[in-house]
Amino acid sequence: MSVLNSRNWKAIESTDLIGSAYTLTVTGEVEVSQINETPILTAAVPPGINPAILLLDLSTETTGDVGGAATKWAPVAYSQSVSSGEYEAVDIIGQAFVTVERILS
C-alpha cells in the first residue's frame, strides 16, 4: 500500500560508548489506515548517484487477517552500520529529505 502522510523525520549518526562503531538511525511516523498495517523503511535499490545521500523506500506491510479501519500514526525506524560521516543526508523517497545529525559519545 502506498503511504500518503508522514512526519517527524530524524536521521542521527551515533557512536558506541568508546566511539569506534558508528550507526545511522532514521526515525519517523507514518499515517496508516488499518490496525494491522506496519510501516517499513528499506534501502533503495539501486542506491542512487550521490554516495553521500542514503535513499530509503517507505512502504507498509499488512500482517495477519483483515484489520479494522483505524487511521493512526505508527512509528518507523531504519538502522545500519556506517563509517564516520558516510552520509550527509537521507532521502525518504517521496516523503522527506533529512540532514544527518551527528551525536558522538
URTA-V797999 format. One record per residue. RES is the residue in one letter. SS is DSSP state (helix for helix, strand for strand, loop for the rest). PSI is psi in radians with two decimals (999 if undefined). NEAR is the number of other C-alpha atoms within 12 Angstrom. Layout:
RES:SS:PSI:NEAR, RES:SS:PSI:NEAR
This chain:
M:loop:2.51:16, S:loop:2.67:22, V:loop:2.29:27, L:loop:-0.77:21, N:loop:2.48:24, S:strand:2.85:29, R:strand:3.00:21, N:strand:0.78:21, W:strand:2.41:29, K:strand:2.53:29, A:strand:2.07:33, I:strand:2.20:33, E:strand:2.16:34, S:strand:2.92:29, T:strand:2.88:23, D:loop:-3.13:17, L:loop:-0.53:12, I:loop:-0.01:10, G:loop:0.37:15, S:loop:-0.42:15, A:loop:2.30:19, Y:strand:2.46:26, T:strand:2.36:30, L:strand:2.18:34, T:strand:2.23:32, V:strand:2.23:40, T:strand:2.72:30, G:strand:-3.04:29, E:strand:2.48:30, V:strand:2.38:33, E:strand:2.12:29, V:strand:2.71:31, S:strand:-0.04:26, Q:strand:2.55:25, I:loop:-0.31:23, N:loop:0.31:21, E:strand:2.39:31, T:strand:2.22:29, P:strand:2.57:35, I:strand:2.35:29, L:strand:2.32:33, T:strand:2.64:26, A:strand:2.34:24, A:loop:2.52:19, V:loop:2.07:12, P:loop:2.85:13, P:loop:-0.13:19, G:loop:2.92:17, I:loop:-0.34:11, N:loop:1.92:15, P:loop:-0.18:16, A:loop:-0.07:20, I:strand:2.10:25, L:strand:2.18:38, L:strand:2.25:31, L:strand:2.41:34, D:strand:2.40:29, L:strand:2.22:35, S:strand:3.11:29, T:strand:2.64:29, E:strand:2.36:23, T:strand:2.25:20, T:loop:2.62:13, G:loop:-2.80:12, D:loop:-3.06:10, V:loop:2.27:12, G:loop:2.70:17, G:loop:2.70:15, A:strand:2.14:12, A:strand:1.77:14, T:strand:2.24:17, K:strand:2.88:20, W:strand:2.17:23, A:strand:2.39:28, P:strand:2.63:25, V:strand:2.53:32, A:strand:2.64:29, Y:strand:2.40:30, S:strand:2.48:24, Q:strand:2.65:24, S:strand:2.43:21, V:strand:2.94:22, S:loop:2.83:19, S:loop:2.16:24, G:loop:0.32:26, E:loop:-0.67:24, Y:loop:2.40:30, E:loop:-0.51:25, A:strand:2.88:29, V:strand:2.29:40, D:strand:1.89:32, I:strand:1.83:37, I:loop:2.13:26, G:loop:0.05:17, Q:loop:-0.92:26, A:strand:2.73:28, F:strand:2.07:24, V:strand:2.30:27, T:strand:2.43:24, V:loop:2.22:28, E:strand:2.37:23, R:strand:2.17:23, I:strand:1.90:19, L:loop:2.48:19, S:loop:999:14
